[in-house]
């Protein structure tokens, strides 16, 4: 049971962080403004997604239920690299989103048997790495004050998980344990639509929805604030669902929460 909880916990944790990369593509641009459609336009957006999540995750047939908040993810974050790059010329746009997240946890507990006769030390070590790449092609159907884009992308996801559970009894020559590890990757073809509408001076509304293979879908609603010529703040709320199962690996997750990003144009 302990193994099931730990595996589910960490699979869920990395899924939440993985959402950082997924949110960036729908909302990387506030509005084109007066920029010429004939010129190349570039934007880099680092971002953060303060998400909670719920669902079921497992590796090699060991599953666990996940119900956790963003603080749980943050407390065990070891490394994270994430960002999105968008190139636009005329009605066409190309978006490349990249994400790398590594989570680690080490726990040592002492367990006492009936009547206090036997005391055992239990060590639990868990490491999960999530990598996502998503190239997306966009086309602007309407380029007026309110702008409408259609998007077609391919999202690559890879998960590497390792769990080591060891038990030792100091008063007896006993040492035992079990290691569980697994790696899985898959592609999702995604189609979506995006709307960008001005709501005030330097402010615009952004809405996005998409649906893809492996029963994945998402929705986003937020605002972009063009506070300087080359810089814009992006924030709002986002929901993402993923449902993938193959070869003993299960990933059935709902992720939702507030996102925050900084767009840098050049």
C-alpha positions in Angstrom: 0.0 0.0 0.0 2.8 2.4 0.9 4.4 1.8 -2.5 1.1 2.6 -4.3 0.8 5.9 -2.4 4.3 7.0 -3.1 4.2 6.2 -6.8 0.8 7.8 -7.2 2.0 10.9 -5.3 5.0 11.5 -7.4 3.4 10.7 -10.7 0.8 13.2 -9.9 3.3 15.8 -8.7 5.3 15.7 -12.0 2.0 15.8 -14.0 1.2 19.1 -12.3 4.6 20.6 -13.1 4.3 19.3 -16.6 1.3 21.6 -17.0 3.7 24.5 -17.0 4.8 23.7 -20.6 1.3 22.9 -21.8 -0.2 26.2 -20.8 2.3 28.4 -22.6 1.4 27.6 -26.2 -2.2 28.9 -26.1 -1.4 32.3 -24.7 2.0 33.4 -25.7 0.9 36.6 -27.5 -1.4 39.5 -26.3 -2.0 41.2 -29.7 0.1 42.1 -32.6 -0.6 45.9 -32.3 0.7 48.0 -35.1 3.5 45.6 -36.1 3.6 44.9 -39.8 2.3 41.5 -40.9 5.2 41.3 -43.4 7.8 41.4 -40.7 9.1 38.5 -38.6 8.0 38.7 -35.0 9.5 36.8 -32.1 8.6 36.2 -28.5 10.0 34.2 -25.6 7.8 33.4 -22.6 9.0 31.9 -19.3 6.1 30.8 -17.2 4.7 29.2 -14.1 1.5 27.2 -13.5 0.3 27.1 -9.8 -1.8 24.0 -10.3 -3.5 21.4 -8.1 -4.4 18.1 -9.5 -6.4 15.0 -9.0 -6.6 11.6 -10.6 -4.9 8.2 -10.8 -1.3 7.5 -11.8 0.9 4.3 -11.7 3.9 2.6 -13.1 4.3 -1.2 -13.9 0.9 -1.9 -12.5 1.4 -0.1 -9.2 -1.2 2.6 -9.0 -2.2 5.3 -6.5 -4.8 8.0 -6.2 -3.6 11.6 -6.4 -5.2 14.7 -4.7 -2.7 17.4 -4.0 -2.1 21.1 -4.2 0.7 23.2 -5.7 2.5 23.6 -2.4 3.1 19.8 -2.3 4.7 20.0 -5.7 6.9 23.1 -4.9 8.3 21.5 -1.7 9.9 18.6 -3.6 11.0 20.4 -6.8 14.6 19.6 -7.6 15.1 21.0 -11.1 12.9 22.8 -13.6 13.6 24.3 -17.0 10.7 25.6 -19.1 9.9 28.1 -21.8 8.1 28.8 -25.1 9.3 30.4 -28.3 7.0 31.8 -30.9 7.8 33.0 -34.4 5.1 34.8 -36.5 5.1 36.2 -40.0 1.9 37.2 -41.7 -1.0 34.9 -40.7 1.3 32.0 -39.9 2.9 31.3 -36.5 5.2 28.5 -35.2 5.3 27.8 -31.5 7.9 25.5 -29.8 7.3 24.7 -26.1 9.9 22.8 -24.0 9.7 21.5 -20.4 12.0 19.6 -18.1 11.0 18.9 -14.4 12.7 16.7 -11.9 11.2 15.8 -8.5 12.9 14.0 -5.6 11.9 12.8 -2.2 13.7 10.9 0.6 11.9 9.6 3.7 13.1 7.5 6.6 10.6 6.2 9.2 10.8 3.9 12.1 8.1 1.2 12.5 7.6 -0.7 15.8 6.0 -4.2 15.8 3.4 -5.6 18.2 4.2 -5.0 21.9 7.3 -3.1 20.8 9.3 -6.3 20.2 10.7 -5.4 16.8 11.7 -2.0 15.4 12.3 -1.6 11.7 13.7 1.3 9.6 11.9 2.0 6.3 13.6 4.1 3.6 11.6 5.5 0.7 13.3 7.2 -2.2 11.3 8.5 -5.2 12.5 10.3 -8.4 10.3 11.4 -11.3 11.4 13.2 -14.4 8.9 14.7 -16.9 9.9 16.0 -20.3 7.5 17.6 -22.8 8.1 19.1 -26.3 5.3 20.6 -28.3 5.7 22.1 -31.7 2.5 23.9 -32.9 1.6 25.5 -36.2 -1.0 28.4 -36.1 -2.9 30.2 -38.7 -4.8 33.6 -38.1 -8.2 33.4 -39.6 -9.3 36.9 -38.5 -6.7 39.7 -37.9 -8.8 42.6 -36.8 -9.3 44.1 -33.3 -10.5 40.7 -32.2 -8.2 38.0 -33.5 -9.0 34.3 -34.1 -6.3 31.6 -34.6 -6.6 27.9 -35.4 -3.8 25.6 -34.1 -2.4 22.2 -35.0 0.3 20.6 -32.8 2.0 17.4 -31.7 2.8 17.1 -28.0 5.5 14.6 -26.9 5.5 13.5 -23.3 8.1 11.3 -21.5 7.9 10.1 -17.9 10.8 8.4 -16.0 10.0 7.2 -12.5 12.1 5.4 -9.9 10.9 4.2 -6.5 13.1 2.4 -4.0 11.6 1.1 -0.7 14.0 -0.6 1.8 13.4 -2.2 5.2 16.0 -3.1 7.8 15.7 -4.4 11.3 18.7 -3.3 13.5 18.2 -6.0 16.1 18.2 -8.8 13.5 20.2 -9.6 10.3 17.4 -8.6 8.0 17.5 -6.3 5.1 14.9 -6.2 2.3 13.1 -4.0 -0.1 11.9 -3.5 -3.6 12.7 -1.2 -6.5 10.2 -0.1 -9.1 11.2 1.9 -12.2 9.6 2.6 -15.5 9.8 4.9 -18.5 7.0 5.7 -21.0 6.6 8.2 -23.8 3.8 9.1 -26.2 2.6 11.6 -28.8 -0.7 13.5 -28.8 -2.0 15.2 -31.9 -3.8 18.4 -30.8 -6.1 20.8 -32.6 -7.4 24.0 -31.0 -8.6 27.6 -31.4 -7.5 30.8 -29.7 -9.2 34.2 -29.5 -7.5 37.5 -28.5 -9.8 40.5 -27.8 -8.9 43.9 -26.5 -10.7 44.9 -23.3 -8.9 48.1 -22.3 -5.8 50.1 -23.1 -2.8 47.7 -23.1 -5.1 44.9 -21.9 -6.6 42.0 -23.8 -8.6 38.8 -23.1 -7.2 35.4 -24.2 -9.4 32.3 -24.6 -8.2 28.9 -25.7 -9.6 25.4 -26.1 -8.2 22.2 -27.6 -8.8 18.5 -27.9 -6.4 15.7 -28.8 -5.7 12.0 -29.0 -5.5 9.8 -25.9 -8.6 11.6 -24.5 -6.8 14.9 -23.7 -8.4 18.3 -23.7 -7.9 21.7 -22.1 -9.3 25.2 -21.7 -7.8 28.5 -20.8 -9.1 32.0 -19.9 -6.8 34.9 -19.0 -5.6 38.4 -19.7 -2.4 39.8 -21.2 -1.0 43.2 -20.1 1.3 45.0 -22.5 3.1 47.1 -19.9 6.0 48.0 -22.1 6.8 47.9 -25.8 8.7 44.6 -25.6 7.2 43.1 -22.4 3.8 41.7 -21.4 2.4 40.0 -18.4 0.2 37.0 -18.8 -2.1 35.5 -16.2 -5.3 33.6 -15.9 -6.8 30.2 -15.1 -6.4 26.9 -17.0 -7.7 23.4 -16.9 -6.0 20.4 -18.5 -7.0 16.7 -18.7 -4.8 13.8 -19.8 -5.8 10.1 -20.0 -3.1 7.7 -21.1 -2.6 4.0 -20.3 -0.2 1.5 -21.9 2.1 -1.3 -20.7 1.3 -1.0 -17.0 1.7 2.8 -17.0 -1.4 4.9 -16.2 -1.8 8.7 -16.3 -5.4 9.9 -15.8 -5.1 13.4 -14.5 -7.0 16.7 -14.1 -4.9 19.8 -13.6 -6.2 23.2 -12.9 -5.0 26.5 -11.4 -3.7 30.0 -12.0 -0.9 30.6 -14.5 1.6 33.4 -14.7 4.1 34.3 -17.5 6.3 37.1 -18.9 6.4 37.7 -22.7 9.6 39.1 -24.1 9.4 40.4 -27.8 12.3 41.1 -30.1 
